[in-house]
Amino acid sequence: MSTSVSLAIDRYDRHFPFFDGTLTLPKGFSLDVFQAGETSSERDGAHRHQRMLKEGEFDAAEVSFSSFLMAKARGLPFTAIPAFPRRLFSQTQMYVKANTNLKDPQSLSGKRIGLQSFQTTLAVLAKGDLAHEYGVDLKTIQWVTGSNETMGFTPKPGWNICCAPENSNLNSMLEEGKIDALFFSRVPPALKFGSVRRLFPDPKKACTNYFNRNGFFPIMHVIAIKDEVIASITDLPLQLLEIYQNAKLISSKYLEDPGWSQLAWASLALEDENIFLNHDVWPVGLSDNRLNIERFILYSFEQGLINRRLEPEELFHESVRSS
């Protein structure tokens, strides 16, 4: 009997094997792969997280780790596999005006900071890092959100959260000085014009220091599966995890060709990364990601997005917990 599963993922280089036919799938198993973005519209549209977690459009999908964690804490019918398609260091995603005197995390105390939404994974990570890595009291800050929350929640007492004015743009608000900083999962257009800069003068050093202290490249997204699909295809979580590991192996060899990327120094950048991080920064499986997951669960709990600190095992199907 043939099994077909719909999978929605973004178009990253590590996902090329899902689109170009180079993956070897188990006999009788087929993937209907959707190229769906989140903030950007790809071949099969945008708003992937909402389409999965609120509308259940796909059998499996790449979703916000923060939103998935909130959904799981509320008992919604989704289960994940420990495959993490997107990661970011918060230190590269903190932006301020170019001519400001804000040059370190501590200087953000008491300021107005823009966020895509309060629960966006990058926002949760950056807030948590601001507190745990740099000792900033998050409740001294006014948090200005630019879009609706994927998973609605009621803020806990003591948090100062407001919405950006209707029809406003967080990037423009930063340029105009209406917010002091912006924690953003993309690169603000103003960065290339010089009116906006990163908070850290040497973001690569800040990321390396973070990695040396903590030992991980922070998770942004996870692969979630609908529980009803797993009920009918019980070996799907393990199969999908093995497929994802195979895709990682294939894509890891792309830069063996120094001309593979349009970036002139892509292979040199990889050599630098191997020197400074000296680790597989994209591990698949629960054991190698446990500390990363535990840290984010702590951040989510402290920021009032979940009501208890879940155990990492609770997020994943029992068949892949030993991975």
C-alpha positions, 0 to 999 in steps of 0.5 A: 500500500502506498503512503503519501504525506504532505510536507510544507518547508521553506526553500533553504539550501539544506532543503534542496534534496526535498525539491530536486529529487535526490532523496531516496524514499522508503518503498511505497512512501511519497512526499508531496512537498510544499514550498511555503514561506512564513514572512515571505511568499514562496511557490506555495504561499506564505504564513506556513506556521498558521496554516499548520498550527491553526488550520491543519493544512499539511500532514507535517510542516516546518513551524516556529519552535516557540509557537509549537511549544505553546501549542504542545503546552495547550494540548493541541494535536501535534507532535514533533520530530527532533529535526530543526530546519532553521537556527539563528544567533540572537546576537546577529539579529539585534539592530539599532540606529547607526548614530545611536550610542547604544553599543551593548545589551546593557544599554537597552535597559529601559528602552523601546524595542520592536519585535515581530511578535512577542512570541516569535521564536527569535523574539523569545530567544533574544529576550531570554539572551538579554536577561540570561547572558547579559543581565538585563531586566526585561520588565524595564523595557517597552516591547512594541509588536508589529504583527498578530500572535500566531498563538494568542496569549494573555501577558503576565503582570509586569510586562510592558507590551504594546502594538505598533500603530496601525499601518506602521512598519518596525523598520521605519520606526527604528529609522525614525527613532520611534523605537530604540532597537529592533529584534528581527529574524530578517535583515532590515532593508535600512542596514544596507543604506547605513542608517541602521546597524547591528547592536554588537560591533563584532557580531561574529565574535559575540556569536562565537562567545555565546557558542563557547559558553553554551555549546549550541546554535539556537533552534528557530524551527522544528518539524511538526506532524499532526497526531491524526496522521501519526495515528494512521501512519505509525512509523511516520515520525521515524521515517521522516526523521531518517529522511531528514537526516539523509537530506542533511547528509546530501546538502552538507556536501554542496560546498565541497565545490567552491563554485557551488554558491554565488557568494565568492567566499562561501567556501572560505566562510565555511572554513572559518566557521569550522575553526571558530565553532568546531562542531556540527552546529546543525545536529539532528536528534534529541540528545544532541539538542537537549540543552538547546531545547531546555534553554528555550523552554525556560525562556518561554516559561519565564516570558509567560508563554507557557504555564509550566516547563515541559520536559523535552521528551514531551515535544517528540513522538516516542519513536524518536526520543532515543535519537 
